[in-house]
Amino acid sequence: MCVLVMSAERLKILLIEHDPGFVEALGQLIGTTRDLTADLTAAVDLRSGIQALNRDSFDIVMCDVALPDGAGLANVFLIRAEAPELPIIVAGESDSETMAVEAVHAGAQDYLVKQQLSPSWLERSIRYAIERQRMDRALQEAEEKYHGVFDHLVEGIFQTSPDGRYLMANLALARIYGYDSPEELMQTLTDISLSLYVKPGRREDFVAAMQESDVLTGFESQVFRKNGSIIWISENCRAIRDNLGRLLYYEGTVEDISQRQIAEARLRDSETLYHSLVETLPQNIFRKDLNGRFTFANQQFCRTLGLKLEEIVGKTDFDFFPAELAAKYQKDDRQLIATGKLYDCVEENQPPGHEKMYVQVVKTPLYGADGLPVGLQGIFWDITTQRRAEENLRKAHALLEQNRKELHEKNQQMEDDLKMAQDIQLTLLPQDYPAFRAAADQTSTAFQFTHRYLPTGSVGGDFFTISEISEHQAGVFFCDVAGHGVRAALVTAMIRALVEKLKPNAHDPGVFLTKLNSDLCAILKHTGTPLLTTAFYLVADCVSDTLRYANAGHPKPLHVRRQASAVNSLRPPRGKPQAALGLFENATYHTAEFAFVPGDFLLLYTDGLVEVQDNQDDLYTPAQLTKALEKGAHLPAGELLDALLGEVRAFCAEGFTDDVCLLGIDYAALPSIKPA
């Protein structure tokens, strides 16, 4: 869907109208429109109107259909002869569908009935007329460039005989396979079955698939290049037959997908690592329903009980623990469900076949979509060694050094765990940015992303993610959890999971933040302490040249018009700041929109960048940041972000005291990505 964006510039309108009353009325209507600002120039007849066109420039022409010196709808042809690039709106007294259709056929963009004009209708007609004229010009340009685009295709094109010989290949295919020309490729690869595919019999698989439906898409294989290296390709093909149905040849396209295959392999490895980490956590994790039956247990809990998962699910505490302990556990569970309060304590535990031990237990209620409790989840870990060490300390001072050694070992383990947590958190940030490419250019991308991330500790509370909503829409989520350290890092991990869950709502920033806030409040409300989380979410569209966004208490991003070195902050939707996430369960967030055109740059940042002080305890202000951004507007994104960080470091006395994250978005011009 194409979205019209109101320009902040004043329009220049030429009105060719012999009735001074209508001229005055139209001027008043323009003055009462909501978003339209315009200067109106009036001409009393067609001749003076054409003279005005010759001596001045305008954005649009409005013309009375019944001018004294005119020729009715033929006026449109006369005006277009003088100003072929200007959109034209015809106005008349007749409320006739036939008149409207004839006006458009004559070359006008719209026909308006004078007596039916209103501010909103006038504004809509002017804006749509300008947009339709632009679309017509774009269509003409696209048609003119069609052959040029076709000549520069990057996809390989081929025709092969049924027995595996190349009948035709374009230059792109030759380059994909490492040859200097199509002729060299066809002379060298005389038997595709033996010379091209890495896997034996892959050509036979190709032929068998073609025999089933005569059409094949996404046929992925490994092939040899001329130098012996191996790449991945994807083939789309169809069978060409004569009038009697006899197979003549195959024709299709080839795309080099080696980079995609590498990325997918890395993703699979990452998911395997993540699953491995979760399943090997040293803590015991379980869930129960309202009747006290186990519904889930992780591998550590299974090892603690010495049972398989299927032997645990559906059972109760009485099936595994002594009766007095099982009765206590279920009593605590009922109180937890009744009060909804977090349960956190040290208690005795005795798995089957083991001695009693002390464990640290944390339990929280689980709620369904209707807000009613459906069970609980718990986590516990063995602290027997710690408890016994404390008892030994009270009994004998002689064991002090040994206990200190054990404490040092545990601290070292905690540091190792924090280092692992840091590594895991860094992997949560985007490792590869999505690309938004034109059909004829698979090397450039419409949106280019650059970020800098500086946590003040091992782990931090700043987080962002970038997703591909569609082929021409990028979704960017940016947040800052109050504080830093493990607590903030845990909340960012939780928010990341919620963001993934809400991908179906990713196209609407306001709805997205509203649902995210609701889910976050539902999780945090039982902790007893609200946790401030600012967030900003945007959807950038390289077809409509727009950027839609919603803001939950986050510092306003800065929009840079690079050519003009002009910097402006993004105003809150509806002009009013909105609350941070996690504070008000029923908060509703709104969506704002502005023009985001090729050549623009957008900077998102967390407040750690500006909440620093110099030796005189003066704060680094957003105004200073804006000035620094104007100064470096000509720099590439990476150099610009480094320059901003360098200036803030030079300003502050103590260095950054909070996590800092910056994300820059460059919008590059890719005209061929827009649909004709």
KOLVO-730690 format. One line per 10 residues: number of its first residue (from 1); for each residue x, y, z of C-alpha. Coordinates in nm, 2 decimals. Example, Ala and Ser with C-alpha at 12.3 -4.5 7.8 and 13.67 -1.06 7.14 Angstrom:
BEGIN
1) 1.23,-0.45,0.78 ~ 1.37,-0.11,0.71 $
END
This chain:
BEGIN
1) 0.00,0.00,0.00 ~ 0.14,0.34,-0.09 ~ 0.12,0.59,0.20 ~ 0.12,0.97,0.12 ~ 0.33,1.18,0.35 ~ 0.25,1.55,0.40 ~ 0.55,1.77,0.31 ~ 0.68,2.03,0.55 ~ 0.74,2.27,0.25 ~ 0.49,2.52,0.13 $
11) 0.32,2.44,-0.20 ~ 0.28,2.69,-0.48 ~ -0.07,2.66,-0.63 ~ -0.18,2.84,-0.96 ~ -0.56,2.90,-0.97 ~ -0.70,2.99,-1.32 ~ -1.05,3.12,-1.23 ~ -1.26,3.41,-1.35 ~ -1.49,3.42,-1.04 ~ -1.32,3.63,-0.76 $
21) -1.57,3.48,-0.51 ~ -1.44,3.13,-0.57 ~ -1.08,3.26,-0.56 ~ -1.15,3.40,-0.21 ~ -1.33,3.09,-0.09 ~ -1.05,2.86,-0.21 ~ -0.79,3.07,-0.02 ~ -1.00,3.04,0.29 ~ -1.03,2.67,0.25 ~ -0.65,2.63,0.22 $
31) -0.60,2.83,0.53 ~ -0.83,2.59,0.73 ~ -0.67,2.26,0.62 ~ -0.49,2.06,0.88 ~ -0.15,1.98,0.72 ~ -0.15,2.17,0.39 ~ 0.05,2.50,0.37 ~ 0.04,2.67,0.04 ~ 0.08,3.00,-0.15 ~ -0.21,3.07,-0.39 $
41) -0.16,3.27,-0.72 ~ -0.47,3.35,-0.91 ~ -0.51,3.42,-1.29 ~ -0.84,3.55,-1.42 ~ -0.83,3.38,-1.76 ~ -0.64,3.11,-1.95 ~ -0.41,3.35,-2.12 ~ -0.29,3.51,-1.80 ~ -0.26,3.17,-1.64 ~ -0.03,3.05,-1.92 $
51) 0.18,3.37,-1.88 ~ 0.21,3.29,-1.51 ~ 0.34,2.94,-1.59 ~ 0.60,3.09,-1.82 ~ 0.74,3.33,-1.56 ~ 0.72,3.13,-1.24 ~ 0.73,2.77,-1.11 ~ 0.43,2.60,-0.94 ~ 0.36,2.26,-0.77 ~ 0.00,2.23,-0.91 $
61) -0.25,2.40,-1.13 ~ -0.63,2.43,-1.06 ~ -0.83,2.54,-1.35 ~ -1.20,2.63,-1.40 ~ -1.36,2.42,-1.68 ~ -1.56,2.72,-1.80 ~ -1.31,3.00,-1.85 ~ -1.43,3.29,-2.08 ~ -1.13,3.25,-2.31 ~ -1.09,2.88,-2.27 $
71) -1.22,2.57,-2.46 ~ -1.36,2.36,-2.18 ~ -1.17,2.04,-2.11 ~ -0.94,2.13,-2.39 ~ -0.78,2.38,-2.14 ~ -0.61,2.08,-1.99 ~ -0.42,2.01,-2.32 ~ -0.32,2.37,-2.35 ~ -0.18,2.38,-1.99 ~ 0.00,2.05,-2.03 $
81) 0.16,2.18,-2.34 ~ 0.32,2.46,-2.14 ~ 0.39,2.26,-1.82 ~ 0.39,1.89,-1.89 ~ 0.53,1.80,-1.55 ~ 0.26,1.98,-1.34 ~ -0.04,1.79,-1.20 ~ -0.38,1.95,-1.30 ~ -0.71,1.96,-1.11 ~ -1.02,2.07,-1.30 $
91) -1.30,2.25,-1.10 ~ -1.66,2.30,-1.23 ~ -2.02,2.35,-1.12 ~ -2.15,2.02,-1.26 ~ -2.16,1.71,-1.03 ~ -2.13,1.48,-1.33 ~ -1.95,1.15,-1.33 ~ -1.92,1.18,-1.71 ~ -1.74,1.52,-1.67 ~ -1.50,1.37,-1.41 $
101) -1.41,1.08,-1.63 ~ -1.36,1.31,-1.94 ~ -1.14,1.54,-1.73 ~ -0.91,1.25,-1.63 ~ -0.90,1.13,-1.99 ~ -0.80,1.47,-2.10 ~ -0.50,1.45,-1.87 ~ -0.61,1.60,-1.54 ~ -0.54,1.42,-1.21 ~ -0.88,1.50,-1.06 $
111) -1.21,1.68,-1.10 ~ -1.37,1.88,-0.82 ~ -1.73,2.01,-0.78 ~ -1.70,2.37,-0.64 ~ -2.01,2.35,-0.42 ~ -1.89,2.03,-0.25 ~ -1.54,2.14,-0.15 ~ -1.43,2.11,0.21 ~ -1.08,2.16,0.37 ~ -1.01,1.79,0.40 $
121) -1.14,1.71,0.05 ~ -0.94,1.99,-0.10 ~ -0.62,1.88,0.08 ~ -0.67,1.52,-0.01 ~ -0.73,1.60,-0.38 ~ -0.42,1.82,-0.40 ~ -0.19,1.57,-0.23 ~ -0.33,1.28,-0.44 ~ -0.30,1.47,-0.76 ~ 0.07,1.55,-0.69 $
131) 0.13,1.19,-0.59 ~ -0.04,1.05,-0.90 ~ 0.16,1.28,-1.13 ~ 0.48,1.15,-0.96 ~ 0.38,0.79,-1.00 ~ 0.30,0.85,-1.37 ~ 0.65,1.00,-1.42 ~ 0.81,0.71,-1.23 ~ 0.62,0.46,-1.45 ~ 0.75,0.63,-1.76 $
141) 1.11,0.63,-1.63 ~ 1.07,0.26,-1.53 ~ 0.96,0.17,-1.88 ~ 1.25,0.36,-2.04 ~ 1.50,0.18,-1.82 ~ 1.35,-0.17,-1.87 ~ 1.59,-0.28,-2.13 ~ 1.89,-0.14,-1.95 ~ 1.78,-0.33,-1.63 ~ 1.74,-0.65,-1.83 $
151) 2.08,-0.62,-1.98 ~ 2.24,-0.60,-1.63 ~ 2.07,-0.90,-1.47 ~ 2.30,-1.07,-1.21 ~ 2.11,-1.40,-1.22 ~ 2.26,-1.67,-1.44 ~ 2.03,-1.77,-1.74 ~ 2.07,-2.10,-1.92 ~ 1.92,-2.34,-2.17 ~ 2.03,-2.71,-2.16 $
161) 1.95,-3.01,-2.37 ~ 1.79,-3.31,-2.21 ~ 2.12,-3.50,-2.23 ~ 2.31,-3.24,-2.03 ~ 2.47,-3.00,-2.27 ~ 2.45,-2.62,-2.25 ~ 2.26,-2.46,-2.54 ~ 2.28,-2.11,-2.41 ~ 2.43,-1.92,-2.11 ~ 2.45,-1.56,-2.02 $
171) 2.75,-1.37,-1.89 ~ 2.62,-1.37,-1.53 ~ 2.61,-1.76,-1.53 ~ 2.96,-1.77,-1.67 ~ 3.09,-1.54,-1.39 ~ 2.90,-1.75,-1.12 ~ 3.08,-2.06,-1.24 ~ 3.42,-1.87,-1.27 ~ 3.45,-1.85,-1.65 ~ 3.54,-1.55,-1.86 $
181) 3.26,-1.59,-2.11 ~ 2.95,-1.79,-2.19 ~ 3.14,-1.95,-2.49 ~ 3.42,-2.07,-2.26 ~ 3.16,-2.22,-2.02 ~ 2.97,-2.41,-2.29 ~ 3.29,-2.54,-2.45 ~ 3.42,-2.66,-2.11 ~ 3.11,-2.80,-1.95 ~ 3.01,-3.05,-2.22 $
191) 2.85,-3.29,-1.97 ~ 2.67,-3.13,-1.68 ~ 2.61,-3.46,-1.50 ~ 2.98,-3.53,-1.47 ~ 3.15,-3.19,-1.47 ~ 2.92,-2.95,-1.27 ~ 2.75,-3.10,-0.97 ~ 2.96,-3.21,-0.66 ~ 2.71,-3.48,-0.55 ~ 2.70,-3.77,-0.80 $
201) 2.36,-3.82,-0.95 ~ 2.25,-3.47,-0.88 ~ 2.17,-3.41,-1.25 ~ 1.96,-3.72,-1.25 ~ 1.77,-3.58,-0.95 ~ 1.72,-3.26,-1.14 ~ 1.58,-3.44,-1.45 ~ 1.35,-3.66,-1.23 ~ 1.21,-3.36,-1.06 ~ 1.15,-3.19,-1.40 $
211) 0.97,-3.50,-1.53 ~ 0.71,-3.48,-1.25 ~ 0.58,-3.12,-1.32 ~ 0.79,-2.96,-1.59 ~ 0.86,-2.68,-1.34 ~ 1.13,-2.66,-1.07 ~ 1.20,-2.39,-0.81 ~ 1.46,-2.35,-0.55 ~ 1.66,-2.66,-0.65 ~ 1.97,-2.62,-0.43 $
221) 2.30,-2.79,-0.51 ~ 2.68,-2.77,-0.46 ~ 2.87,-2.72,-0.78 ~ 3.23,-2.69,-0.90 ~ 3.36,-2.36,-1.03 ~ 3.63,-2.34,-1.30 ~ 3.91,-2.32,-1.04 ~ 3.78,-2.62,-0.85 ~ 3.63,-2.43,-0.56 ~ 3.28,-2.53,-0.45 $
231) 2.97,-2.30,-0.42 ~ 2.60,-2.34,-0.35 ~ 2.35,-2.25,-0.62 ~ 1.97,-2.24,-0.64 ~ 1.81,-2.32,-0.98 ~ 1.46,-2.23,-1.11 ~ 1.37,-2.41,-1.43 ~ 1.09,-2.51,-1.67 ~ 1.07,-2.76,-1.95 ~ 1.01,-2.63,-2.31 $
241) 0.81,-2.87,-2.53 ~ 0.68,-2.86,-2.88 ~ 0.31,-2.88,-2.99 ~ 0.32,-3.26,-2.96 ~ 0.45,-3.24,-2.60 ~ 0.80,-3.36,-2.69 ~ 1.08,-3.22,-2.47 ~ 1.30,-2.97,-2.65 ~ 1.52,-2.83,-2.38 ~ 1.53,-2.69,-2.02 $
251) 1.56,-2.32,-1.95 ~ 1.59,-2.14,-1.62 ~ 1.80,-1.92,-1.39 ~ 2.08,-1.98,-1.14 ~ 2.16,-1.78,-0.82 ~ 2.47,-1.81,-0.61 ~ 2.34,-1.87,-0.25 ~ 2.68,-1.96,-0.09 ~ 2.66,-1.67,0.16 ~ 2.30,-1.76,0.26 $
261) 2.40,-2.12,0.31 ~ 2.69,-2.01,0.53 ~ 2.46,-1.79,0.73 ~ 2.20,-2.06,0.78 ~ 2.47,-2.31,0.89 ~ 2.59,-2.05,1.15 ~ 2.23,-2.00,1.27 ~ 2.19,-2.38,1.31 ~ 2.51,-2.40,1.51 ~ 2.40,-2.11,1.72 $
271) 2.06,-2.27,1.79 ~ 2.23,-2.60,1.88 ~ 2.46,-2.41,2.12 ~ 2.17,-2.23,2.28 ~ 1.97,-2.55,2.33 ~ 2.28,-2.72,2.48 ~ 2.34,-2.43,2.72 ~ 1.97,-2.44,2.85 ~ 1.97,-2.82,2.89 ~ 2.30,-2.82,3.08 $
281) 2.22,-2.55,3.33 ~ 2.33,-2.66,3.68 ~ 1.99,-2.55,3.82 ~ 1.69,-2.78,3.86 ~ 1.38,-2.64,3.68 ~ 1.03,-2.77,3.69 ~ 0.66,-2.68,3.64 ~ 0.34,-2.80,3.80 ~ -0.03,-2.77,3.73 ~ -0.29,-2.66,3.99 $
291) -0.33,-3.02,4.11 ~ 0.04,-3.04,4.19 ~ 0.13,-3.27,3.90 ~ 0.46,-3.21,3.72 ~ 0.42,-3.09,3.36 ~ 0.79,-3.01,3.28 ~ 1.14,-3.09,3.41 ~ 1.48,-3.00,3.27 ~ 1.76,-3.25,3.23 ~ 1.93,-3.14,3.56 $
301) 1.60,-3.21,3.75 ~ 1.58,-3.55,3.58 ~ 1.93,-3.63,3.69 ~ 1.86,-3.52,4.04 ~ 1.57,-3.77,4.06 ~ 1.75,-4.03,3.86 ~ 1.44,-4.06,3.63 ~ 1.35,-4.00,3.27 ~ 1.12,-3.71,3.18 ~ 0.83,-3.93,3.09 $
311) 0.86,-4.09,3.44 ~ 0.82,-3.75,3.60 ~ 0.54,-3.58,3.41 ~ 0.20,-3.64,3.56 ~ 0.34,-3.74,3.90 ~ 0.33,-3.55,4.23 ~ 0.59,-3.47,4.50 ~ 0.45,-3.77,4.70 ~ 0.59,-4.00,4.42 ~ 0.95,-3.89,4.48 $
321) 1.00,-3.74,4.82 ~ 0.94,-3.84,5.18 ~ 0.57,-3.78,5.29 ~ 0.65,-3.49,5.53 ~ 0.86,-3.30,5.27 ~ 0.60,-3.36,4.99 ~ 0.32,-3.23,5.22 ~ 0.53,-2.92,5.29 ~ 0.60,-2.86,4.92 ~ 0.23,-2.88,4.83 $
331) 0.13,-2.66,5.12 ~ 0.38,-2.40,5.00 ~ 0.25,-2.44,4.64 ~ -0.11,-2.37,4.75 ~ -0.01,-2.06,4.94 ~ 0.19,-1.94,4.64 ~ -0.12,-1.98,4.40 ~ -0.35,-1.82,4.66 ~ -0.13,-1.51,4.72 ~ 0.04,-1.48,4.39 $
341) 0.36,-1.38,4.57 ~ 0.71,-1.49,4.48 ~ 0.83,-1.78,4.70 ~ 1.20,-1.77,4.78 ~ 1.36,-1.96,5.06 ~ 1.60,-2.24,5.17 ~ 1.44,-2.57,5.24 ~ 1.53,-2.94,5.29 ~ 1.52,-3.17,5.00 ~ 1.57,-3.55,4.97 $
351) 1.57,-3.71,4.62 ~ 1.51,-4.08,4.59 ~ 1.82,-4.27,4.71 ~ 2.00,-3.96,4.85 ~ 2.06,-3.81,5.18 ~ 1.88,-3.49,5.29 ~ 2.03,-3.17,5.15 ~ 1.96,-2.80,5.15 ~ 1.84,-2.62,4.84 ~ 1.76,-2.26,4.75 $
361) 1.41,-2.26,4.60 ~ 1.24,-1.99,4.40 ~ 0.88,-2.04,4.28 ~ 0.65,-1.82,4.08 ~ 0.29,-1.86,3.96 ~ 0.20,-1.93,3.60 ~ -0.10,-1.75,3.44 ~ -0.31,-1.83,3.14 ~ -0.43,-1.59,2.87 ~ -0.73,-1.50,3.09 $
371) -0.51,-1.39,3.37 ~ -0.61,-1.69,3.60 ~ -0.34,-1.91,3.75 ~ -0.27,-2.24,3.57 ~ 0.01,-2.37,3.78 ~ 0.36,-2.27,3.89 ~ 0.72,-2.29,3.79 ~ 1.02,-2.34,4.02 ~ 1.40,-2.35,4.02 ~ 1.62,-2.48,4.29 $
381) 1.99,-2.56,4.34 ~ 2.19,-2.74,4.59 ~ 2.34,-2.52,4.86 ~ 2.42,-2.80,5.10 ~ 2.80,-2.74,5.07 ~ 2.74,-2.37,5.15 ~ 2.53,-2.44,5.46 ~ 2.77,-2.70,5.59 ~ 3.06,-2.46,5.54 ~ 2.87,-2.19,5.74 $
391) 2.82,-2.45,6.02 ~ 3.18,-2.54,6.01 ~ 3.29,-2.18,6.04 ~ 3.08,-2.14,6.35 ~ 3.23,-2.46,6.50 ~ 3.60,-2.42,6.43 ~ 3.82,-2.12,6.33 ~ 4.08,-2.37,6.21 ~ 3.87,-2.43,5.90 ~ 3.87,-2.06,5.80 $
401) 4.14,-2.07,5.53 ~ 3.98,-2.38,5.37 ~ 3.64,-2.21,5.36 ~ 3.80,-1.90,5.21 ~ 3.95,-2.11,4.94 ~ 3.61,-2.26,4.86 ~ 3.46,-1.91,4.85 ~ 3.73,-1.80,4.61 ~ 3.66,-2.10,4.39 ~ 3.29,-2.01,4.39 $
411) 3.36,-1.65,4.31 ~ 3.59,-1.76,4.02 ~ 3.30,-1.98,3.90 ~ 3.07,-1.68,3.92 ~ 3.31,-1.47,3.72 ~ 3.33,-1.75,3.46 ~ 2.95,-1.76,3.46 ~ 2.94,-1.38,3.41 ~ 3.18,-1.41,3.12 ~ 2.97,-1.68,2.97 $
421) 2.66,-1.46,3.03 ~ 2.84,-1.17,2.86 ~ 2.92,-1.39,2.56 ~ 2.56,-1.51,2.54 ~ 2.43,-1.15,2.56 ~ 2.65,-1.03,2.28 ~ 2.52,-1.31,2.06 ~ 2.17,-1.18,2.13 ~ 2.26,-0.86,1.94 ~ 2.24,-0.88,1.56 $
431) 2.54,-1.05,1.41 ~ 2.42,-1.00,1.05 ~ 2.19,-0.73,0.93 ~ 1.90,-0.81,0.69 ~ 1.94,-0.68,0.34 ~ 1.68,-0.50,0.13 ~ 1.80,-0.53,-0.23 ~ 1.68,-0.43,-0.57 ~ 1.61,-0.71,-0.82 ~ 1.89,-0.59,-1.04 $
441) 2.14,-0.52,-0.76 ~ 2.22,-0.80,-0.52 ~ 2.52,-0.62,-0.37 ~ 2.36,-0.30,-0.23 ~ 2.10,-0.27,0.03 ~ 1.84,0.01,0.09 ~ 1.90,0.02,0.46 ~ 2.25,0.01,0.60 ~ 2.29,-0.05,0.98 ~ 2.59,0.03,1.20 $
451) 2.60,0.00,1.58 ~ 2.83,0.05,1.88 ~ 2.77,-0.13,2.21 ~ 2.96,-0.04,2.53 ~ 2.84,-0.22,2.85 ~ 2.97,-0.07,3.18 ~ 3.00,-0.42,3.33 ~ 3.02,-0.78,3.22 ~ 2.66,-0.77,3.11 ~ 2.43,-0.48,3.04 $
461) 2.07,-0.37,2.99 ~ 2.09,-0.22,2.64 ~ 1.95,-0.43,2.36 ~ 1.83,-0.40,2.00 ~ 1.72,-0.62,1.72 ~ 1.66,-0.58,1.35 ~ 1.41,-0.79,1.15 ~ 1.29,-0.82,0.79 ~ 0.92,-0.76,0.80 ~ 0.89,-0.78,0.43 $
471) 1.11,-0.74,0.12 ~ 1.09,-0.37,0.16 ~ 1.02,-0.31,0.53 ~ 1.27,-0.33,0.81 ~ 1.16,-0.35,1.18 ~ 1.40,-0.21,1.44 ~ 1.35,-0.26,1.82 ~ 1.57,-0.06,2.05 ~ 1.55,-0.06,2.44 ~ 1.73,0.03,2.76 $
481) 1.66,-0.15,3.09 ~ 1.72,0.07,3.39 ~ 2.05,-0.01,3.56 ~ 2.31,-0.25,3.45 ~ 2.45,-0.59,3.55 ~ 2.29,-0.93,3.58 ~ 1.94,-0.81,3.66 ~ 1.92,-0.58,3.36 ~ 2.07,-0.85,3.14 ~ 1.81,-1.10,3.25 $
491) 1.53,-0.86,3.17 ~ 1.68,-0.79,2.82 ~ 1.68,-1.16,2.75 ~ 1.32,-1.18,2.86 ~ 1.23,-0.89,2.64 ~ 1.41,-1.05,2.34 ~ 1.19,-1.36,2.38 ~ 0.87,-1.14,2.40 ~ 0.98,-0.95,2.08 ~ 1.02,-1.27,1.89 $
501) 0.67,-1.38,2.01 ~ 0.52,-1.05,1.89 ~ 0.66,-1.07,1.53 ~ 0.30,-1.10,1.39 ~ 0.24,-0.75,1.51 ~ 0.58,-0.61,1.39 ~ 0.42,-0.41,1.11 ~ 0.24,-0.17,1.35 ~ 0.48,0.01,1.60 ~ 0.20,0.13,1.83 $
511) 0.03,-0.21,1.85 ~ 0.37,-0.38,1.89 ~ 0.48,-0.17,2.19 ~ 0.13,-0.19,2.35 ~ 0.13,-0.57,2.34 ~ 0.49,-0.59,2.45 ~ 0.41,-0.36,2.75 ~ 0.11,-0.58,2.85 ~ 0.32,-0.90,2.83 ~ 0.61,-0.74,3.03 $
521) 0.38,-0.61,3.30 ~ 0.21,-0.95,3.33 ~ 0.56,-1.10,3.40 ~ 0.70,-0.83,3.63 ~ 0.39,-0.75,3.84 ~ 0.46,-1.04,4.09 ~ 0.81,-0.93,4.17 ~ 0.68,-0.63,4.37 ~ 0.91,-0.39,4.21 ~ 0.84,-0.22,3.87 $
531) 1.14,-0.21,3.64 ~ 1.18,0.09,3.41 ~ 1.24,-0.01,3.05 ~ 1.25,0.26,2.77 ~ 1.19,0.14,2.42 ~ 1.16,0.27,2.06 ~ 1.03,0.07,1.77 ~ 1.02,0.17,1.40 ~ 0.93,0.03,1.07 ~ 1.13,0.17,0.77 $
541) 0.97,0.13,0.42 ~ 1.19,0.17,0.12 ~ 0.89,0.16,-0.12 ~ 0.69,0.44,0.03 ~ 0.99,0.63,0.17 ~ 0.83,0.64,0.51 ~ 0.93,0.56,0.87 ~ 0.66,0.47,1.12 ~ 0.75,0.46,1.49 ~ 0.63,0.44,1.85 $
551) 0.82,0.56,2.16 ~ 0.80,0.43,2.51 ~ 0.98,0.69,2.72 ~ 1.31,0.65,2.51 ~ 1.54,0.94,2.42 ~ 1.42,1.09,2.09 ~ 1.62,0.96,1.79 ~ 1.79,1.22,1.57 ~ 1.70,1.24,1.20 ~ 1.98,1.38,0.97 $
561) 1.93,1.52,0.62 ~ 2.29,1.46,0.52 ~ 2.28,1.69,0.21 ~ 2.16,1.99,0.43 ~ 2.35,1.88,0.74 ~ 2.02,1.94,0.92 ~ 1.94,1.74,1.24 ~ 1.60,1.71,1.40 ~ 1.47,1.49,1.68 ~ 1.17,1.27,1.62 $
571) 0.87,1.42,1.80 ~ 0.67,1.18,2.02 ~ 0.35,1.04,1.85 ~ 0.07,1.30,1.89 ~ 0.32,1.54,2.04 ~ 0.31,1.39,2.39 ~ 0.58,1.17,2.55 ~ 0.45,0.82,2.65 ~ 0.55,0.61,2.95 ~ 0.83,0.36,2.96 $
581) 0.74,-0.01,2.94 ~ 0.66,-0.22,3.25 ~ 0.50,0.07,3.45 ~ 0.13,0.08,3.34 ~ -0.03,-0.25,3.24 ~ -0.31,-0.08,3.03 ~ -0.09,0.17,2.85 ~ -0.16,0.23,2.48 ~ 0.11,0.34,2.25 ~ 0.06,0.54,1.93 $
591) 0.23,0.53,1.59 ~ 0.38,0.84,1.42 ~ 0.51,0.87,1.07 ~ 0.75,1.09,0.87 ~ 0.92,1.10,0.53 ~ 1.24,0.90,0.53 ~ 1.41,0.94,0.19 ~ 1.73,0.82,0.03 ~ 2.03,1.01,0.17 ~ 1.88,1.04,0.52 $
601) 2.04,0.90,0.84 ~ 1.88,0.81,1.17 ~ 2.06,0.78,1.50 ~ 1.91,0.58,1.79 ~ 2.09,0.59,2.13 ~ 2.05,0.50,2.49 ~ 2.06,0.77,2.77 ~ 2.41,0.64,2.88 ~ 2.55,0.85,2.60 ~ 2.44,1.19,2.74 $
611) 2.41,1.12,3.11 ~ 2.78,1.21,3.18 ~ 2.94,1.50,3.36 ~ 3.25,1.71,3.32 ~ 3.48,1.83,3.60 ~ 3.24,2.11,3.68 ~ 2.95,1.86,3.72 ~ 2.78,1.99,3.40 ~ 2.58,1.74,3.20 ~ 2.64,1.66,2.84 $
621) 2.32,1.79,2.68 ~ 2.12,1.66,2.38 ~ 2.18,2.00,2.22 ~ 2.56,1.92,2.22 ~ 2.49,1.58,2.07 ~ 2.28,1.74,1.80 ~ 2.56,1.99,1.72 ~ 2.82,1.71,1.70 ~ 2.59,1.52,1.47 ~ 2.55,1.82,1.24 $
631) 2.93,1.86,1.23 ~ 2.99,1.50,1.13 ~ 2.69,1.46,0.90 ~ 2.92,1.41,0.60 ~ 3.10,1.11,0.76 ~ 3.03,0.74,0.69 ~ 2.81,0.58,0.96 ~ 3.09,0.40,1.14 ~ 3.32,0.70,1.15 ~ 3.03,0.92,1.26 $
641) 2.94,0.69,1.56 ~ 3.31,0.67,1.66 ~ 3.34,1.05,1.64 ~ 3.03,1.10,1.87 ~ 3.17,0.85,2.13 ~ 3.51,1.03,2.11 ~ 3.35,1.37,2.17 ~ 3.15,1.24,2.47 ~ 3.46,1.07,2.62 ~ 3.66,1.39,2.58 $
651) 3.38,1.58,2.76 ~ 3.32,1.36,3.07 ~ 3.56,1.34,3.37 ~ 3.47,0.99,3.50 ~ 3.39,0.81,3.17 ~ 3.06,0.64,3.10 ~ 2.86,0.54,3.41 ~ 2.58,0.36,3.23 ~ 2.56,0.12,2.93 ~ 2.59,0.29,2.60 $
661) 2.44,0.17,2.27 ~ 2.42,0.35,1.94 ~ 2.25,0.24,1.61 ~ 2.28,0.43,1.28 ~ 2.05,0.37,0.99 ~ 2.15,0.50,0.64 ~ 1.89,0.50,0.37 ~ 2.05,0.45,0.03 ~ 1.88,0.52,-0.30 ~ 1.78,0.20,-0.49 $
671) 1.51,0.31,-0.74 ~ 1.47,-0.03,-0.89 ~ 1.34,-0.18,-0.56 ~ 1.02,0.01,-0.60 ~ 0.74,-0.16,-0.79 ~ 0.64,-0.02,-1.13 $
END
